[in-house]
């Protein structure tokens, strides 16, 4: 059983994972965090003092890093958790796991892409 809908009649169905730009690029949204957290291979846990900074949209520095999964390559997508295993958002590793222990404490480890604070900061433009 299937049917067709006119474009004007279709609003939304299911969970919005991403938005596609006019140039064809895909931007993942925070609404896909539950699904990413369930299936992610690479994870990062933040210390308590770095949680609020990440939730305000800042990158994660080495000083705020609590734990990280082993053998994560550079530019790998990671899900960011607090120490209580609550997913806070997701981003991209700036350095591989092996190099993280030799970094300066102020060096960025995770480049911010989305966090749960976006529900409040971008509620007018999210959907």
C-alpha positions in Angstrom: 0.0 0.0 0.0 1.5 3.3 -1.0 0.3 6.7 -1.9 1.7 10.1 -3.1 1.5 13.5 -1.4 1.8 16.8 -3.0 4.9 18.8 -1.8 2.7 21.4 -0.1 0.7 18.8 1.8 3.8 17.0 3.3 5.1 18.6 6.5 7.3 16.1 8.2 7.3 12.4 8.9 9.6 10.7 11.5 12.8 12.3 12.9 14.6 15.0 11.1 18.2 13.9 10.8 19.7 16.6 8.6 19.1 19.5 6.3 20.2 19.6 2.7 21.6 22.9 1.6 21.0 24.4 -1.9 24.5 23.3 -2.9 23.7 19.7 -1.9 25.7 19.5 1.3 24.1 17.7 4.3 24.2 19.2 7.8 23.3 16.8 10.6 21.1 18.2 13.2 21.0 17.5 16.9 17.7 15.7 16.5 19.7 12.6 15.3 21.8 12.4 18.5 19.9 9.5 20.0 20.5 7.4 16.9 24.1 8.4 16.6 24.8 7.6 20.2 23.3 4.2 19.9 25.5 3.2 16.9 28.6 5.3 17.3 32.0 3.6 17.1 34.0 6.6 18.6 33.1 8.3 21.8 34.4 11.1 23.9 33.6 11.8 27.6 33.9 15.3 29.0 34.9 16.4 32.5 32.3 18.4 34.4 34.0 21.7 33.9 34.0 21.3 30.1 30.3 20.3 29.8 28.8 23.9 29.8 31.5 25.2 27.5 30.6 22.5 24.9 26.8 23.1 25.4 27.4 26.8 24.6 28.9 25.8 21.2 32.6 25.8 21.9 35.2 23.1 20.9 36.5 20.6 23.4 40.1 21.2 24.6 42.4 18.5 25.9 42.0 19.9 29.5 38.2 19.1 29.3 38.7 15.6 28.0 37.7 12.9 30.4 38.1 9.7 28.3 38.2 8.8 24.6 37.8 5.6 22.8 41.0 3.9 21.6 42.2 4.0 18.0 39.9 6.8 16.8 41.4 8.4 13.6 41.7 12.1 12.9 38.5 13.6 11.5 36.4 10.7 12.8 32.9 11.6 13.9 32.5 11.2 17.7 29.5 11.4 20.0 30.3 13.6 23.1 29.1 12.3 26.5 29.3 13.6 30.0 30.8 11.3 32.7 27.3 10.0 33.5 27.0 8.6 29.9 24.4 11.2 28.8 24.9 12.1 25.2 25.5 15.9 24.9 26.2 16.3 21.2 28.6 15.3 18.4 31.7 16.6 16.6 34.8 15.7 14.7 38.2 14.7 16.2 40.9 17.2 15.4 43.7 14.8 16.3 43.9 11.0 16.5 43.6 9.3 19.9 47.3 8.4 20.0 48.4 12.1 19.5 45.9 13.4 22.2 48.2 12.5 25.1 51.0 14.7 23.8 48.9 17.8 23.1 49.0 21.1 24.9 46.1 21.4 27.4 44.6 24.3 25.4 44.6 22.4 22.1 41.3 21.5 20.5 40.5 17.8 20.5 36.9 17.7 19.4 35.6 20.2 16.9 32.0 21.1 17.8 29.2 20.3 15.3 26.0 20.1 17.4 24.9 19.9 21.0 21.7 19.7 23.0 21.9 23.4 23.8 20.8 24.1 20.2 17.3 23.2 21.2 17.2 26.5 23.1 19.6 28.6 21.0 18.1 27.8 17.6 14.5 26.9 18.4 13.1 29.4 15.9 15.1 28.0 12.9 15.6 24.4 13.8 12.6 23.0 11.9 
